Amino acid sequence: MPQEPTAPPLYSGTYERAIDSKNRAAVPSAWIKSEGAEFFVIPHPQEGYLMVMPQEEFHSTEQRIQNSSATAQEKRQAIRQFFSAAHKVATDKQGRILIPDSHAIAAVLSGEIVFVGAGRRFELWSKDRHAAAAAVNDEIYKRVAVDIGL
């Protein structure tokens, strides 16, 4: 009997965590399928947080760039920038990922951080930046929710 294709992971919820002095942070257990789960960590190009993607989402981002209306040169440059900023990480036995120093600095991650589910990927925010962004984005969410009849 053929196996049914597995659904892509779905990351939801908001979890406060601490990042230790070695830049390790525990991924919410509901988001980890097995020890050694692998993700790609990429700084968001504009908003000051880290995007964390499983392999499938990471590669689909390249396809979305290829399918965009950008010129061929812009596509090459965007793909180069995206892949060069990405670092592969894996969970350890405690479910932690090691965040590269450069990425922790870029997202101002130290002390208290927030894991934010974002559908097919999740985000890592500093607690303060997340609180500020959530306050601003709350009105946008309410407006969109009304628009779609939520």
Rosetta blueprint (number, residue, H / E / L):
1 M L
2 P L
3 Q L
4 E L
5 P L
6 T L
7 A L
8 P L
9 P L
10 L L
11 Y E
12 S L
13 G L
14 T E
15 Y E
16 E E
17 R E
18 A E
19 I E
20 D L
21 S L
22 K L
23 N L
24 R E
25 A E
26 A E
27 V L
28 P L
29 S H
30 A H
31 W H
32 I L
33 K L
34 S L
35 E L
36 G L
37 A L
38 E E
39 F E
40 F E
41 V E
42 I E
43 P E
44 H L
45 P L
46 Q L
47 E L
48 G L
49 Y L
50 L E
51 M E
52 V E
53 M E
54 P L
55 Q H
56 E H
57 E H
58 F H
59 H H
60 S H
61 T H
62 E H
63 Q H
64 R H
65 I H
66 Q H
67 N L
68 S L
69 S L
70 A L
71 T L
72 A H
73 Q H
74 E H
75 K H
76 R H
77 Q H
78 A H
79 I H
80 R H
81 Q H
82 F H
83 F H
84 S H
85 A H
86 A L
87 H E
88 K E
89 V E
90 A E
91 T L
92 D L
93 K L
94 Q L
95 G L
96 R E
97 I E
98 L E
99 I L
100 P L
101 D H
102 S H
103 H H
104 A H
105 I H
106 A H
107 A L
108 V L
109 L L
110 S L
111 G E
112 E E
113 I E
114 V E
115 F E
116 V E
117 G E
118 A L
119 G E
120 R L
121 R L
122 F E
123 E E
124 L E
125 W E
126 S E
127 K H
128 D H
129 R H
130 H H
131 A H
132 A H
133 A H
134 A H
135 A H
136 V H
137 N H
138 D H
139 E H
140 I H
141 Y H
142 K H
143 R H
144 V H
145 A H
146 V H
147 D H
148 I L
149 G L
150 L L
